[in-house]
């Protein structure tokens, strides 16, 4: 399984009206970019969320989260959320919004 298409579709449905949205295949999954900055993505069955360095400590201690590490080197400011953490639409919406909020703090690329 490359990535969970059902989860990716749920993310698309949330982000569909975001200005500057581009979907891009990456890291064996799919990333959702806003004005060239990644907000979130799907890798295998996990949601990847870019929360930023300031929000990382609080985000990584939430249930069903862990550092984003698919290469042996964790990426700072990013978390992976297991399926149980995004099973409810409300939870997925919250995580995707965190990614959107951080991406919108960055200058367009």
SERO-4910 file (N, C-alpha, C, O; in steps of 0.05 Angstrom, whole numbers):
BEGIN
 pado doro    nc1    nc2    nc3   cac1   cac2   cac3    cc1    cc2    cc3    oc1    oc2    oc3
  Unk    A     17    -24      0      0      0      0     18     25      0     33     29     18
  Unk    A     15     41    -20     30     66    -22     20     86     -1     36     96     16
  Unk    A     -6     92     -2    -18    109     19    -48    104     19    -59     95     -1
  Unk    A    -60    112     41    -89    108     45   -104    129     28   -106    152     36
  Unk    A   -115    120      6   -130    137    -12   -155    149      1   -163    171     -4
  Unk    A   -167    133     19   -191    143     33   -184    166     51   -199    186     52
  Unk    A   -162    164     65   -153    186     82   -146    210     65   -153    233     72
  Unk    A   -132    206     43   -125    228     25   -150    242     15   -150    266     13
  Unk    A   -171    227      9   -195    239     -1   -209    256     21   -220    277     16
  Unk    A   -208    246     45   -219    261     68   -204    287     71   -217    308     77
  Unk    A   -178    287     68   -162    311     70   -169    330     47   -173    354     51
  Unk    A   -171    319     23   -179    336      0   -206    350      5   -209    374     -1
  Unk    A   -225    335     16   -251    346     21   -250    370     40   -265    389     38
  Unk    A   -232    368     60   -228    390     79   -215    414     66   -222    437     71
  Unk    A   -195    408     49   -178    430     39   -187    441     12   -174    460      2
  Unk    A   -208    431      0   -216    437    -27   -218    467    -33   -212    475    -55
  Unk    A   -227    482    -14   -231    511    -19   -208    528    -11   -210    553    -12
  Unk    A   -186    516     -2   -162    532      6   -149    544    -18   -142    530    -37
  Unk    A   -145    570    -18   -130    583    -40   -101    573    -42    -88    569    -21
  Unk    A    -92    569    -66    -64    560    -70    -59    531    -65    -36    523    -62
  Unk    A    -80    515    -63    -77    486    -57    -66    471    -81    -76    474   -104
  Unk    A    -45    456    -77    -33    438    -97    -28    411    -83    -17    410    -61
  Unk    A    -36    390    -97    -31    363    -87     -7    352   -102     -5    354   -126
  Unk    A     12    340    -87     36    331    -99     44    303    -88     44    299    -64
  Unk    A     51    285   -106     61    259    -97     89    262    -86    106    275    -98
  Unk    A     93    252    -62    120    254    -49    122    233    -27    102    223    -17
  Unk    A    147    226    -20    153    207      1    136    182      0    129    171     21
  Unk    A    129    172    -24    113    149    -27     84    153    -19     68    134    -17
  Unk    A     77    178    -16     49    185     -9     41    210    -24     48    213    -48
  Unk    A     25    226    -11     16    251    -24     18    274     -3     12    270     20
  Unk    A     26    297    -14     28    321      3      8    342     -7      2    343    -31
  Unk    A     -2    357     12    -20    379      5     -6    405     12      0    412     35
  Unk    A     -1    421    -10     14    445     -8     -4    469    -10    -24    469    -25
  Unk    A      3    490      5    -11    516      3      9    537     -5     28    543     10
  Unk    A      6    548    -28     25    568    -39     53    558    -38     72    573    -32
  Unk    A     57    532    -43     83    520    -45     94    509    -18    116    498    -18
  Unk    A     80    513      3     88    503     30     71    480     38     46    481     38
  Unk    A     84    458     46     68    434     54     54    440     80     65    449    100
  Unk    A     28    433     81     12    435    105      8    408    118     10    405    143
  Unk    A      2    388    102     -2    361    112      1    341     89      4    349     66
  Unk    A     -1    316     96      1    295     75     -7    269     86    -15    266    109
  Unk    A     -6    249     69    -13    221     77     10    203     68     18    204     45
  Unk    A     20    187     87     41    168     82     31    141     93     27    139    117
  Unk    A     29    122     76     17     96     83    -10    101     96    -28    111     82
  Unk    A    -13     94    121    -40     98    134    -40    122    153    -60    127    167
  Unk    A    -18    137    154    -16    159    173    -20    186    160    -14    190    137
  Unk    A    -30    205    176    -32    233    168     -6    246    177      3    242    200
  Unk    A      6    262    160     30    277    167     21    306    169      7    317    152
  Unk    A     29    320    191     20    347    195     44    364    202     60    358    219
  Unk    A     47    387    187     68    406    193     57    426    213     40    443    206
  Unk    A     66    424    237     56    441    259     75    464    265     67    483    279
  Unk    A    100    462    257    120    482    262    135    477    288    124    463    306
  Unk    A    158    488    291    175    483    315    162    492    341    165    479    361
  Unk    A    148    514    340    136    525    365    113    508    375    108    507    399
  Unk    A     99    494    357     76    478    365     82    448    367     65    432    375
  Unk    A    107    441    361    114    413    359    112    398    386    100    377    388
  Unk    A    123    410    407    123    397    433     96    390    443     91    369    454
  Unk    A     77    408    439     49    403    447     36    383    429     20    366    438
  Unk    A     41    384    403     29    366    384     38    337    387     21    319    385
  Unk    A     63    333    392     74    306    392     66    290    417     69    265    418
  Unk    A     55    303    437     46    289    461     17    282    460      6    270    479
  Unk    A      3    290    438    -25    284    435    -29    254    430    -10    241    419
  Unk    A    -52    243    437    -56    214    432    -52    207    402    -61    223    384
  Unk    A    -40    185    397    -37    173    370    -17    189    352    -18    186    328
  Unk    A      0    205    364     20    219    348     48    209    355     53    197    375
  Unk    A     66    215    336     94    209    340    110    227    321     98    240    304
  Unk    A    136    230    326    152    246    308    150    236    279    147    212    274
  Unk    A    151    255    260    151    248    231    179    238    225    198    254    223
  Unk    A    182    212    220    208    200    215    204    176    196    195    155    205
  Unk    A    210    180    171    208    158    152    235    151    140    238    133    123
  Unk    A    256    166    149    283    162    138    304    155    159    327    150    153
  Unk    A    296    155    185    315    152    206    324    178    218    340    179    237
  Unk    A    315    200    207    321    227    217    295    242    220    283    252    201
  Unk    A    285    245    245    260    259    249    261    287    239    281    301    241
  Unk    A    238    296    228    236    323    218    224    341    240    202    335    250
  Unk    A    238    362    247    228    380    268    204    395    258    203    405    235
  Unk    A    185    398    276    161    413    269    139    397    254    120    409    245
  Unk    A    143    371    252    124    354    238    117    330    256    133    320    271
  Unk    A     92    322    254     83    298    269     68    279    250     57    287    229
  Unk    A     67    254    258     51    234    244     28    227    263     33    223    287
  Unk    A      5    225    252    -19    218    267    -29    191    257    -36    188    233
  Unk    A    -30    171    275    -40    144    268    -69    145    261    -83    164    269
  Unk    A    -79    124    247   -107    124    239   -127    129    262   -148    142    258
  Unk    A   -121    118    286   -140    122    308   -142    152    316   -163    160    327
  Unk    A   -122    167    310   -123    196    317   -138    213    297   -144    236    302
  Unk    A   -146    201    274   -161    216    254   -186    201    245   -198    207    224
  Unk    A   -194    181    260   -217    165    253   -243    182    252   -260    179    235
  Unk    A   -245    200    272   -268    218    273   -263    242    255   -241    253    255
  Unk    A   -283    250    240   -280    273    222   -271    298    237   -255    314    227
  Unk    A   -282    302    261   -274    325    277   -245    325    283   -232    346    282
  Unk    A   -234    302    290   -205    300    296   -188    306    271   -168    320    273
  Unk    A   -196    294    249   -181    299    224   -182    329    217   -162    341    210
  Unk    A   -206    341    219   -209    370    214   -189    386    231   -176    405    222
  Unk    A   -187    379    257   -170    394    275   -141    391    267   -126    411    267
  Unk    A   -132    367    259   -104    364    251    -98    378    225    -77    391    222
  Unk    A   -116    375    206   -111    389    180   -111    419    184    -95    433    172
  Unk    A   -128    429    201   -128    458    207   -102    467    219    -92    489    213
  Unk    A    -90    451    236    -64    458    247    -43    461    225    -27    480    225
  Unk    A    -44    442    206    -25    444    183    -30    469    166    -12    482    158
  Unk    A    -56    474    161    -63    498    146    -53    523    160    -41    541    148
  Unk    A    -59    525    186    -51    548    201    -21    553    200    -12    576    197
  Unk    A     -5    532    203     24    536    201     33    544    173     48    562    170
  Unk    A     23    530    153     31    536    126     24    565    118     39    577    103
  Unk    A      3    575    129     -5    603    123     14    624    136     12    647    129
  Unk    A     30    615    155     49    634    167     74    637    150     91    655    155
  Unk    A     78    620    130    102    620    113     98    636     88     75    638     78
  Unk    A    119    649     78    116    664     53    112    645     30    122    622     30
  Unk    A     96    653     10     92    636    -14    118    630    -28    137    646    -28
  Unk    A    120    606    -40    144    598    -54    139    602    -84    157    597   -100
***
